[in-house]
């Protein structure tokens, strides 16, 4: 019970700060849409090609946008004086990870609510009748992304070159998640794509569970100073 | 039989990279004592308080706090102790009330509005409770951090520069609160540059320099050591006048 109260405290605090500053969401939404527009203009009006690579372009957009969010995961604590701001209180330290994870997940999913329709229009993705399965895959992919990203954002918090180190450390670990998310999305939105969805979804779930267990379990080590 | 000490440090050292912030610190504090830590900037006072509060892990030595061993019982130490940090650790985009609510939720308690209002009233911040902390003066931020400290009754209170940024009323408030904490039986460690009432009336003064404890004794003994016997000191302290705020350690 106490874990959930602490998790809620962090989530509530971060949402309030985000609503008041609009620092992360607005920048992310604009950046994400911009990436998709650039891809669209760069590739040109080849609708078949766009449709074939739409899932990949979409997840590249989500990945780059997500990295922006991850870099700001502990921004409010940095302004308040450091992660120690969260260590003043007794209780399960994993609640800090869970609160930050849910916050990142929520912001990214909100951005995706804007991103998917934009991608559907720009890349001629047919989402008719597929919204729920596409949303489910988006959730699983974003969950894996957020788990790894929230963990490594804490790990790199005190590094001098963390803007560089965070993507360098996160992106290789995201390969299975991105592979699963892109392939499953492509199998759903591109009728010409080979292979079924189920296998990729199983891969996504497996890595989500693995990353969640390992990151949640080892997070307290990152707080040792 | 003597009671177990509230705090026992043996050979405690703390290294950040190549720099030793604490070097072989030995310190024992009895329950209910008020101990003042003084020393210049970089003496290791803050690091010592954070090591005792479980925010920093000692590189060497053993630390026992209220019968708990660090770092194994870190969470129990946090349950029974609280720290007033020098910079507040406050969220400027939240209001004063929201900062207090967050602190209570983080401690696993759903706070009532009355409880939060009472804490704000104690530090004379009720009217500013619904304003964002970003608009507070540094003195008001310090008062809010003190209100947060008072939300949780604990056995060990660690205060890092509690007088910094405060006006005369705020300084009196801190002295009163320290007196009340002592009265309730809490052990209080105060690191300060200012020679205020609570420091002058401490049970023990600990002087630190370059990460080491260089002197311990009573505040009276310290003044005598610094300025000579009482009869010659009187004349000098009158002449010193405005310099009263300094602890005389160079900081």
Interface residues (C-beta under 8 A of the other chain):
Chain A: X1 X2 X5 X6 X8 X9 X10 X12 X13 X16 X17 X20 X21 X76 X79 X80 X81 X82 X84 X85 X86 X87 X88 X89 X90 X91 X224 X225
Chain B: X50 X54 X55 X56 X57 X71 X75 X76 X78 X79 X82 X83 X85 X87 X88 X89 X90 X91 X92 X93 X94 X98 X102 X103 X105 X106 X107 X108 X109 X110 X132
